[in-house]
Amino acid sequence: MACLKSIVIPAVLFLVVAVHHSGYRKPLHVLAFYSTNVEPDHVEFARQAIPFFRAMAQRDDFDFTPTTNWNDLNQEVLSHYQVVVWLDDAPALPAERRAFEQYMAHGGAWLGFHIAGYMSSRQAWPWFADFLGTVFSGNSWPPLPAKVDIDDPSNPMMRGLPASYLSPANEWYSWQPNPRSAPHIKVLMTLSSSAFPLGFKETLVPGDDIPVVWTNTSYRMVYANMGHGNKIFTSVEQNRFFENALLWLGGRLR
Ligand code: ZN
């Protein structure tokens, strides 16, 4: 009896701990798509993003899988992942796009960086234009650091961030129409008015309203315009936001 007790009690204790643990942390599997045959500054961003998110996955106890195989953007593969990340590229094939639309319509989550939000025109992919709430209209150049303002400090993704911070050198896009005016779009960060004038080509000027991070409240999605070059992960504040965003998308931050 004494011997049985010594086995049963630790086993029960282990089960209690295990159940408690799994209740606290739902499984989170993240699939990150990137490409190596795109603009070198975008490849560089993806190459830095992968170790950044890998370290985060270890710290926050989730599974992070990077891939360059965009064919994995299909219903079967996506069914194993709670969050999909596009590190500076987007699907080109109709079947991949349809699979993504279905995934998002059925509760999938998406984090898109920089050129992941690029489209030459609305006609290129009308569903995505509505999903993003806008279409790319220009890019200021060269990549420069810029102060960004937090639009909604009460949003869980802004936890631990100051009211504004200096975002490292990035190629900043402008958009038409302004995503702020789109239904269901909630802007989370905007280039600070003190950042202007910004750039020498397609210079952003005082009075411009340039949202840089937003969410479409009809979906579980976040778009971040950051993602050009090798400086993006050099800001403690911005890194905090990236971590918050992924954890929020994965249901780990409320
Ligand atoms: Zn770029």
Residues whose N, C-alpha, C, O or C-beta is under 5 A from the ligand:
A	BS01	ZN	E171 H228
